[in-house]
Amino acid sequence: MGALDKKIRKDKKRILKLFGKHISQGQVRYLRCAHLDVQEERRAGIEFVDKESGTTFFDAFTSAGCFNAGRGNPRIIAALEEAMEEYDMGSPGLFSRAKIDFASKLVSLCPGNLKRLVLAGSGADAIDGALKLALGATGRKEIIAMVKAYHGHSGFSLSVNGKEYYKHLFEPLMPGYHFAHFGDLDEVRKLASRNTAAIIIEPIQGEGGIHVGSDEYLHGLRKLCDELEIMLIFDEIQTGFGRTGRLWASEHSGVVPDIMVAAKSISGGLYPNAAIVYRDNDLFGRFVEAYPDFHTSSGGGSDLGCMVSSAVIDYIVEKKVWENAARSGARFKAGLEDITRENPEIVKEVRGRGLMLGVEYKYEFIGALMADSLAKEGIWAAYSGNAPQVMRFQIPTTATETEVDVILGRIRNAVKAMKPYLIFMMPLAKIPVFRIVFDNVKFQIFAFNVVRDFEEIFKSMKAR
């Protein structure tokens, strides 16, 4: 081992120690157990390089869809540099060319009569604002959300998360929130009434396991909302800006919501920004004019953020990234389906649209095993937080078909490397007590860290 390698390893140990001391030791253990304790360098396109190992990783997670325009996009970086020469964040609520340009560009791309917006600082912040808009404008007090939904971790957004894991420590949360299973229109009908202010839904559930809302389901929700004068909210934070093969996921079904939330990729992966887009009608108009400060944010709609977001929109529209997402996504999905046919004992199903794809395994613990195996092959992927048996693949929408082929090859290698573990784990998983242990996240972290300890001891001995 050379002097430079020793220095890099020493620096990494120091960084992990300080991260654990000042931020979270649990996060260090969690990442380390899956070989994801990496330091991102040379971030470009759909790749980044781990500083310690020099391994080139394909980013198949993209921070849940933040990097639709690619990592370190030079045009977006140039837009931020230009903005910094003239602007700072700016004062919330004051006029600026940056705000107006971004707002005009965004609403020009939105479906139907979604022509007005409120600026926000993040996805969760925008979800809060969308729910407040629906509650305030209608004067109603109830919300319907979906089981396994994910909308953020702040006050209102946490209340519409569809998994108790995120919420139980912080109850009581907002009152009047009800949950239906995604895709079950009859269940929604039973919950809906003239007291319901809004139904909030992801057109494709992300954290819930990449479940695609059918055209029939989404049209049914639209009809129900029209009948009862309920506001239909689409959370397009992950699905928007070309990820699903259309500019907006709603375009697949032709259903236009009353309120739509956009964030993540709107930032270009450089500067946080978000927006709540809503119908230009009397109901919303009267409320917003009466209460123009019903939702404000010091960082949301900043001048710097709006300059970056304008550049993101220009890039996405010029490159028609949704067309590439549809093309590369079809190739990716076909390859994943081939892998499924080759491994029916491991993989249950592949689903999704464009470059928002999910692979569901037979058992939850396979998700953790696969994340580890993929990391060893140089693929940064994450299983779904609300459905651990589903591996999410959300590579940048700029990915070429050639890059997709390389990723598919690495996924095949990862499945092959994982199989020796499954020889004894799969039979044991049929016994309920072992299944419970294998699916337990704390057990997974402990077991994988023990394996990692032995790997590093062996590597150290080999180096000497």
ZIPEFEN-V990075 format. One record per pair of residues at least 12 apart in sequence whose C-alpha atoms are under 6 Angstrom apart, sorted by the first residue. I is the first residue (numbers start at 1). J is the second residue. Records with the same first field share a line. If there is no record, write none. Layout:
# ZIPEFEN-V990075
I = J + J
This chain:
# ZIPEFEN-V990075
8 = 52
30 = 445
33 = 445 + 448 + 449
34 = 372
35 = 372 + 375
38 = 50
39 = 51
43 = 71 + 72
44 = 71 + 72
45 = 70 + 71
46 = 58 + 59 + 70 + 396
47 = 59
57 = 378 + 379
58 = 379
59 = 380 + 395
60 = 380 + 381 + 393 + 394 + 395
61 = 381 + 393 + 394
65 = 238
66 = 264 + 265 + 269
67 = 265 + 269 + 396
68 = 265 + 396 + 397
70 = 396
76 = 311
79 = 308
80 = 308
83 = 304
89 = 302 + 303 + 304
90 = 302 + 303
92 = 298
98 = 303 + 306 + 307
99 = 306
102 = 306 + 310
113 = 279
114 = 277 + 278 + 279
115 = 279 + 280
116 = 277 + 278 + 280
117 = 276 + 277 + 278
118 = 275 + 276
119 = 275 + 300 + 301
120 = 274 + 275 + 297 + 300 + 301
121 = 273 + 274 + 299 + 300
122 = 273 + 274
123 = 263
124 = 152 + 157
126 = 276
127 = 157
128 = 156 + 157
129 = 295
134 = 197
135 = 197
137 = 284 + 287
140 = 195 + 197
142 = 176 + 177 + 195 + 196 + 197
143 = 177 + 196 + 197 + 198 + 199
144 = 177 + 178 + 179 + 199
145 = 160 + 179 + 199 + 200
146 = 162 + 179 + 180 + 181 + 182
147 = 162 + 179 + 180 + 181
148 = 162 + 163 + 208 + 386
149 = 161 + 162 + 208
150 = 207
159 = 173 + 174
194 = 228
197 = 230
198 = 230 + 231 + 232
199 = 232
200 = 233
201 = 234 + 235
202 = 234 + 235
207 = 384 + 385 + 386
208 = 386 + 387
209 = 384 + 387 + 390
210 = 352 + 358
215 = 253
231 = 258
232 = 257 + 258
233 = 257 + 259 + 260
234 = 260
235 = 261
236 = 261 + 262
237 = 262 + 263
242 = 321 + 322
243 = 355
244 = 353 + 354 + 355 + 356
245 = 322 + 323 + 325 + 326 + 354
246 = 322
247 = 322
258 = 278 + 279
259 = 277 + 278
260 = 276 + 277
261 = 275 + 276
262 = 274 + 275
266 = 309
267 = 309
268 = 312
271 = 305
273 = 300 + 305
321 = 397
325 = 354 + 355 + 397
326 = 354
328 = 401
329 = 354 + 355
346 = 361 + 362
347 = 361 + 362
348 = 360 + 361 + 362
355 = 394
356 = 394
357 = 392 + 393
358 = 391 + 392 + 393
359 = 390 + 391
360 = 389 + 390
361 = 389
363 = 389
364 = 388 + 389 + 439
365 = 438 + 439
367 = 383 + 388 + 389
373 = 414
374 = 414
377 = 410
